[in-house]
């Protein structure tokens, strides 16, 4: 006689549930990745290709350096955007492929502020380019978070590039006399800022790869600087135009998007001339909103590209709509 042994149905269900549980436990044991995808974002401006590059992000005590406001207003504005201080802040640069030249606008901070920054070269390579391919570098101003990526340990990171800086900006930060009159410190118009600027620019000066420019003449067809002094004495932005399309790369007229778009009269303590910087910010915001111009900023959340709409008491930031490319 043959006997058939069957497993009770409830036991089958229990074994299946246990298998699923074990699978979940195994997956949960995987280490946390902790990092995002490579920081680049690409779009076309007419015939010109723009690649926003992220150098990293850093938590900044914005409640300690914003002025012409109050701590209560700062806290309220941040809370309305589900933010708080210290505020994680983007450091962005912008790569422009004209078809004949590769131009980089600003270079990030390099390794000066620790491992959270200094990712520009890696992200550039992830985007399909290398630092050795860059033909020219246009600097908005010479604070270290915009020029630090030019060098590593005194060596040029862009050995084939010409670096272009507004003459007034260059003369200001390379002046031993100005440094001698400055207070100690590393922020704004302090001795440390001068020392760093001089050290970073030194290898490009030695190699004959530093060029000063005056005025607002085109540096390349379709790319021209415009005067934007205040944050630093020779601070400039860059207007890029192609087939009727325009992009303003505005540098540091804004540092805290959640606060200064809604109230552009809020200043930062490390402006060379905070009142002039405020007037420039209001003027440029009005121009951007009136002309519906696309603009890009170093410290607006990555990719830092969008438009402004004027409102009753300030401006509303409208980020670019994401595109995965064509």
N, C-alpha and C positions, 0 to 999 in steps of 0.2 A: 504494500500500500504506500502511495506517495502522499507526502504532506506539503501543503503550500504555506509558506511563512510570509505574511504581509506586514509591512510597517504601518502602524496606526497613523491615520492622516494627521492628527494633531502633532505627532512627532516629526513628520515631514515638514510641517509649517515651522516648527520650532528650530529645526536644523537650518532651514532656509533663512530665517530671521537672524540666527547666530552668524551665518556666513556674511550676510549683509553688514552686520554690526562689526565683524572683524575687518571687513574691507574698509569701512569708514574710519575705524581706529587706525589702520595702517596708513591711510591717506592723511589723516590729521597729524601724523607724526612727522611729516615732511617739514623741513626747515622753512621759516618765513623768508620770502624773497626780499622784501623790504625796499626794493628799488623799482622805479617806473621804467617805461620804455625809453630808448634814446631820445634826448631832447632836441628834436628839430622839427620844423614845420615849414612846408614849402608851398608857394603859390606863384602865379604868374601876374605880372604887372605889365600889360601890353606884351611886348616882345622880351621883357626882362624877367629873369627868374629870381625870386627873392626866397632865401632860406633863413628863417628865424632860428637862431642857435641858443640853447640855454647853457650857461656856464655853471649852473647849480642854483641853490637857494640857501638862504641864511636867515635865522630868526633875529629880528632887529627890535630893540626896545623903542618903538616909535613914539611911545608916550613920553620918552625922555628927550627927543630931539625935535619934535614938532612944536612950533611957536606960533604966536598970534592967535592962540586958541586957549582952551582950558583943559585940564585933565578929565573933567567930567564930560565935556563935549567929545573928546577923543574916545573915551570909553564907550559913550553912547553910540557914536558913529560906527565903531568897530563892532559892537554888539548887534547893531541893526543888520550887519553883514555876516553875522555868526562868526566873528573873529575876535581876537584879543591880542594884547601885547604881552610878550614879544610876538611879532608878526612874521611869519615865514614869507620872505620876500624874494622874488625872482631876480636873476642877473642875466640879461639877454644881450645878444649881439646879432648883427644882421649881415648876411652874405649875399652879395649882388652879382649875378652872372649876366653880363651884358651881351654875351655871345662872343665877344672878342677879349674881354678882360674879366678877371675874378676879383671883386672888391669886397673887402671886409670892413664893416663899420663898427668900431670898438672891438675889444678883445677879451672882455671879462677880467676877472681878478687874478687869474693864475693860481698859484699855490699860496698866496700871501695870507689869506684868511682861513686856511685849513681845508680839510678834505671835502667839505660840503660844496666847495666851489672848485674852479680849475678844471671843469669838464668840457670846455669849449672844443678843444682839439679832438677829444674822443667823439663828441657829438658831431663834429664836422666830418670826421671819417665815417661815422655811421650814416651820414647823409649822402655820402658818395664822393666827397672831396677830401683833400689833404692840405695841411698848412703849406707845404712846398708849392702848391698850385696857386696860392694867393699872389696876385700881381701888385695890388696896392691896398693899404690900410688907411682908412680915414678916421680920425679920432674926434669925438665930440668935445672932450675935455680931458685933462690929465690927472683926475683923481684915480687912485690906484685900481679901483674896481672896473675901470674902463681901459687901462693900459697894462695891467699886471700880466695879462696873458701874452704880452709881446716877448717875454723872456722867461727862461728857467735857469737859475743859478748863473746868471750873467751871460747866458748864451741866447742868441736869437732863435725864437720859435718859428719865425717866418723868414727864412734866409733869403728868399727870392723876392721879397716884397719891398716896395717903397712905402714909407710911413709919412703921411701928410697931416700936418697940424696947423691950425690957425696961428699966425705969427705972434699975435698978442698973447695967446695962451702959452705958446712955447717960451717966449721971452720972460713971461711972468714966473713960470715954475722952474726955469733953468737959471734963475738969477740968484747968485750967492748973496747979493745985497738984500733981496727980499727975504731970503731964508734967515739971514742974520737978524732981521727985525721981527721975525715971527716967534710966537710963543712955542714952548715945547708941547709935543703931542703929535698925534697921527691923523687927526680928523680936521677937514676944512683947511683953512690957511694956517697950518701949523708946521713946525720944522720937519716933522716926520714925513709929511706929504711932499715937501720939496726934496728931501733926501731920496725918497722912493722914486719920484719922477726922474731925478737925475740919474739914478742907478739903472732904471729900466731903459731909458733912452740912450745911455752911453754906448752900448754895442752897435746900435743903428747909426749913431753919429760917427763912430769909428769906421764903420763900413761904408760911409757915404750914402746911407739909405734913408736919411731923414730930410724931408722937404717942408719948408714953411710956405704957407699961402696967405695972401691978403684978399680982403674983399669977398665978393660973392660970385666970382667968375666960375664957370664950369670947370671942374677938375677932370671930368671925362664927359663926352657927349651924353646928356641926359642926367648927369649928377652934379649938383651945385650946392655949396654950403650957403647957409644964411646965418646972419648974426643973431645970437640968442644969449647975450651976456647977462650975468647976474649970479647964477649959480657959481660960476668962476668968471674971471675977467674976459677970457677969450672963448667962452663956451659957444659952440655952434651946433645947429642942426643941419641935416642934409635933405634936400628935395630931390627925389628921383622921379623922372617922367619918361613915359614911353607910350606912344600912340594915344595921347590925350589922357592917359591914366597917371595919377600922381600918388606918391607915398612920401610923407614927411617922417624922417627918423629924428625924433625930438631930443634924444639924450636925456638929461636929468632935469627937465622942467617939472617933472612930477616924480615923487617917491612912494606915496601911499595912495593907491587908487581908491580905496574905500573911503578916504577922507577928502583928498584934494580935488577930485572931480566935482563933488557936490559943493565944496567950498575952496576955490582956488586961492583964496586969501591966506590960507594956512601955509606957513613957511617952515623951512628946516634950518636948524641952528648952524649947519656947516656950509650955508651959502656964503660966498665972498661978500655979496651985497644982497641981503634978503629982500629989501624993498624993491630993488630993480628986478630980482628974480620973480617976485610976485607979479609985478607989472608985465613981465615977459610971458609968464604963465597964462595970465588972463587974456593977453593979446593973442597968443597962439591958440588958446582954446576957442576964442571967438572966431578966429580965422578958420580953424579946422571945422567948427560946427557950421559956419556960414557957407563954406565952400564944399562941405560934405567930403572932405579930404580923408583918405585913409592915412593913419599914422601908426608909428611903431615906437615903443618906449622901452628903456632898459629895465625898469623896475615895476612895470605893470605885469600882473600874473601871466606867465608864459602861455602863448607865444608873444604876448604884448602888442598885438596888432588889432586895430579896430577903428571905430569912428565915435564922434561926440554929437550929442543933440543938446542944444541950449534949452534950459528950463528956467523957471522963474528966478531961482536963487543960485543957480550953478549949472552943472552939465551932467548929462547921463552918459555913461560909458556903454558902448555897444560893441562887444567883441566880434571879430570876424566869425562868420558861420563856418564850421569845420568842413574841410574838404579832404578826402583821401587821395586826391590827385586824379589826373586824367591820362 
